[in-house]
Amino acid sequence: MGLKGNKQVHKNKHFIVSFLHALQGIITLIKSERNFRFHLFSSLVVIIFSVYLKINLNEWLWTLLALFLVLLSETINTIVETVVDLFVGDKYNDLAKKAKDVAAGGVLIASLFSILVGLIIFLPIILQKLN
Ligand SMILES: Nc1ncnc2c1ncn2[C@@H]1O[C@H](COP(=O)(O)OP(=O)(O)OP(=O)(O)O)[C@@H](O)[C@H]1O
């Protein structure tokens, strides 16, 4: 804890400062992570589609849970990748591989959950509209 030049490395003292740093974190995710941008864009498409299909409250809750879980898992994946790179840099390391592969596996699990939720909620609605 302390100061490095004019760059802060000590703990935030005010809620608003913590909040601004958290916002900066989300902006960094959007700017630097292609997969996060893809999931964010997909989430917006699903939300617009859900508004159009007028899904009910229960369906909204499951849909939002699935979307946020994917974004959260992508965030955790980025944290793991960044921390691993901080430790090992460009060097090959078996534990680095394990950490990165497991983090990517977490994103896959969340994505599978969101696909299942999507199929359960939207397939019957779409089939009903087609009939
Ligand atoms: N330092 C390392 N040591 C061992 N294996 C590594 C290391 N860095 C990356 N890898 C392996 O290479 C794969 C790709 O690494 P990378 O950091 O590009 O992850 P990615 O999942 O492709 O990234 P992104 O989520 O940004 O698309 C990892 O899943 C891991 O198997």
The ligand as an SDF file (V2000), in Angstrom:
LIG
                    3D

 31 33  0  0  0  0  0  0  0  0999 V2000
    1.9190  -18.9850  -19.6240 N   0  0  0  0  0  0  0  0  0  0  0  0
    1.2750  -20.0560  -20.1030 C   0  0  0  0  0  0  0  0  0  0  0  0
    1.6850  -21.2970  -19.7730 N   0  0  0  0  0  0  0  0  0  0  0  0
    1.0370  -22.3900  -20.2360 C   0  0  0  0  0  0  0  0  0  0  0  0
   -0.0340  -22.3500  -21.0570 N   0  0  0  0  0  0  0  0  0  0  0  0
   -0.5080  -21.1440  -21.3960 C   0  0  0  0  0  0  0  0  0  0  0  0
    0.1200  -19.9270  -20.9460 C   0  0  0  0  0  0  0  0  0  0  0  0
   -0.5750  -18.8870  -21.4720 N   0  0  0  0  0  0  0  0  0  0  0  0
   -1.5710  -19.4130  -22.1790 C   0  0  0  0  0  0  0  0  0  0  0  0
   -1.5390  -20.7760  -22.1500 N   0  0  0  0  0  0  0  0  0  0  0  0
   -2.4400  -21.7130  -22.8490 C   0  0  0  0  0  0  0  0  0  0  0  0
   -2.8740  -21.0970  -24.0420 O   0  0  0  0  0  0  0  0  0  0  0  0
   -4.2890  -20.9530  -24.0510 C   0  0  0  0  0  0  0  0  0  0  0  0
   -4.6430  -19.6440  -24.6920 C   0  0  0  0  0  0  0  0  0  0  0  0
   -4.1750  -18.5930  -23.8640 O   0  0  0  0  0  0  0  0  0  0  0  0
   -4.8510  -17.1830  -23.8710 P   0  0  0  0  0  0  0  0  0  0  0  0
   -4.2750  -16.4070  -22.7500 O   0  0  0  0  0  0  0  0  0  0  0  0
   -4.7650  -16.6090  -25.2350 O   0  0  0  0  0  0  0  0  0  0  0  0
   -6.3550  -17.6040  -23.5070 O   0  0  0  0  0  0  0  0  0  0  0  0
   -7.6790  -17.4380  -24.3870 P   0  0  0  0  0  0  0  0  0  0  0  0
   -8.7340  -18.2240  -23.6530 O   0  0  0  0  0  0  0  0  0  0  0  0
   -7.4570  -17.7970  -25.8110 O   0  0  0  0  0  0  0  0  0  0  0  0
   -7.8660  -15.8930  -24.2440 O   0  0  0  0  0  0  0  0  0  0  0  0
   -9.1840  -15.0310  -24.4400 P   0  0  0  0  0  0  0  0  0  0  0  0
  -10.1190  -15.4020  -23.3040 O   0  0  0  0  0  0  0  0  0  0  0  0
   -8.6770  -13.6320  -24.3590 O   0  0  0  0  0  0  0  0  0  0  0  0
   -9.7260  -15.4290  -25.8030 O   0  0  0  0  0  0  0  0  0  0  0  0
   -4.7220  -21.0890  -22.5930 C   0  0  0  0  0  0  0  0  0  0  0  0
   -6.0290  -21.6070  -22.4720 O   0  0  0  0  0  0  0  0  0  0  0  0
   -3.6820  -22.0660  -22.0530 C   0  0  0  0  0  0  0  0  0  0  0  0
   -4.0700  -23.4040  -22.3890 O   0  0  0  0  0  0  0  0  0  0  0  0
  1  2  1  0
  2  3  1  0
  2  7  2  0
  3  4  2  0
  4  5  1  0
  5  6  2  0
  6  7  1  0
  6 10  1  0
  7  8  1  0
  8  9  2  0
  9 10  1  0
 10 11  1  0
 11 12  1  0
 11 30  1  0
 12 13  1  0
 13 14  1  0
 13 28  1  0
 14 15  1  0
 15 16  1  0
 16 17  2  0
 16 18  1  0
 16 19  1  0
 19 20  1  0
 20 21  2  0
 20 22  1  0
 20 23  1  0
 23 24  1  0
 24 25  2  0
 24 26  1  0
 24 27  1  0
 28 29  1  0
 28 30  1  0
 30 31  1  0
M  END
$$$$
